[in-house]
């Protein structure tokens, strides 16, 4: 079993969870989705993230989704599983379950009741003790969690805990965190930094020293191209491709409806069969669907001009 390491790079796509219209998990769409993500250039997958509707799944459903995706991936790329939960009992159960199935590591976000630096450090110390030698991703997403983690606190967690191998940087945009963590002498080991927010800051994040993205977008090939061209030194080409997709990426980042937009676009592309969100959640209005369709047409026109 390949485990997540500090060398993780490229694009770890946050996978959506496909549902049938009646709310059942659509396993066939899971298979198509995995094939699509890998074909689009994903170097890893992240399952049961916040945009994967993880809180809406039972433990048994979570197990089944992870098992299906791991079976389809067949070890071709590492798969990280989100195990964030209010209590340690569920984190412990989920971590053991997914690692036994072949996951590469887990992702843990801080619970919303943490307020001080000491509380945050103590929490991740307890997480590391709980999960043992399992590598984990520290998810820094204050917009969703309400927990503000300073760069110095992140550095302390990384330096103190060998199993913290990756930071999912998802501050808004918080670029100074990347700069600080990449300064000489701040960390006692190099850590992978993969960024979120639908990729809308990806060129700036790469310029600051990020290794790629760990996020979702209905066109993950954009993120893979940006990372590839940046690493080859063809920054202007990467920026041109990014700009072609930016209107849709930005539209998809709207709070409260971003996942519905993403699922609608993935269904329109034939990757998942339905754009269903499990309740609570509602499909897009006809007006919003028209907006997405118009953005896709404009995007395709720009890409044709670039080629």
Buried (B, 14 or more C-beta within 10 A) or exposed (E): EBBBEBEBBBBBBBBBBBBBEEEEBBBEBBBBBBEBBBEBBBBBBBBBBBBBBBEBBEEEBBBBBBBBBBEBBEEBBBBBBBBBBEEBEBBBBBBBBBBEBBBBBBBBBBBEEBEEBEEBBEBBBEBBEBBEEBBBBBBBBBEBBEBBBEBEBBBBBBBEBEBBBBBBBBBEBBBEBBBBBBEEEBBEEEBBBBBBBBBBBBBEBBBBBBBBBBBBBBBBBBBBBBBBBBBEEEBEBBBBBBEBBBBBBEBBBEEEBBBBBBBBBBBBEEBBBBBBBBEEBEBBEEEBBEBBEEBBEEBEEBBEEEE
